Amino acid sequence: MLKQIQQMQTRMARMQEELGAMTVTGTAGGGAVTVVATGHQQIQSIAIQTEVLEEGAEMVSDLVLAAVNAALDQSRDLATQQMGQLTAGLNLPPGLL
């Protein structure tokens, strides 16, 4: 049992490293704003098309917020998917990890 726990800890650490290297992209305004985030929910970059800047600060702010939220949602989904692969077949109670 202890050996299985150690193996799971090793796989979890490896998965965390892999998540940090993975990226997801969120967009808003039909691609006018693009946000790239890592699997650790850290924003790596934000790109705003020049034409959007002419729409005013409030519009730019709304689009950036929407794109960031989309990227973070995708990042969380990616982490959940990876965790599901890690714990597949363990028959753990729901919500334990």
N, C-alpha and C positions, 0 to 999 in steps of 0.2 A: 504494500500500500504506500509506504514512504517513497519507494522508488518511483511509483506512478506520479505522485505529487511533485517530486523533483523534476521528472520529465515534463510535466505540464508547466511548471514554472519556467523551464528552459524554453519550451515552445512559446509561452506567452511573452517572454522577453524578446525572442526573435520576431514574433508578430508585431510587437511594439516598435521595434527598429524598422521593420518593413513598412508599417503604417506611416512612420515619419518620412519615409522616402517616397511614398505615394502622393499623388496630387489629384485634386478634383477641380472642376471649373464651374462657376456659377455665372450666369449672365442675366442681364435685364435690358429692357428697351430694344429687344430684337438684336442683341449683341452689341449695343452701344456702350455698355459697361460690362467688363469682364473681370472676374475675381478668381484668383487661383489660391487654393488652400491645401494644406497638407492633411494627412490622415490623423494628425494630432490637433486638428482644428486651429491651426495657425495660418493666418493670411500671409501669402508669399508675395502677391502682386495684385495691383488694381490698374486696369487700363480703361481709359475713358476716351471715346472718339471725340475729336475736336468739335464736330458739329453739335454735340450734346451740350457743350459749354455755352452755346448761344441761347439755350433754353432757359437759363437762369439757375441760380444757386439752389432753389427749392427743388426743382426737377432733378438736378444733378444729385442732390442729397438723397432724394427718394430712390433714384436708380441705383446708386451705390449701396444703399441700405438693402434693397431687394436683392442685388447680386451677391452681397456678402452673406445674407441669410440663406440664399440658395446654395452657395458654396459650402457653408457650414452644415446645412442639412445633408448634403451629399457626403460630406466628410464623416458625419455621425453614422449615416447609413453604411458607409464603407467599413467603419470600425465595427458596427454591429454584425455585418456580414462576415468579417474576418473572425470575430469572436465566435460566431455560430459554427464556423468551420473548425475552430480549435476545440470546441466543446461537443461537437457532434458525437453521438454514441455514448456519452457519459451518463445519460439519464439523470441529469441534475434537476432539482426542482426549479420551476420558473422563477426568475428574478434573483437567483442566487449569485450570478456573476453579472 
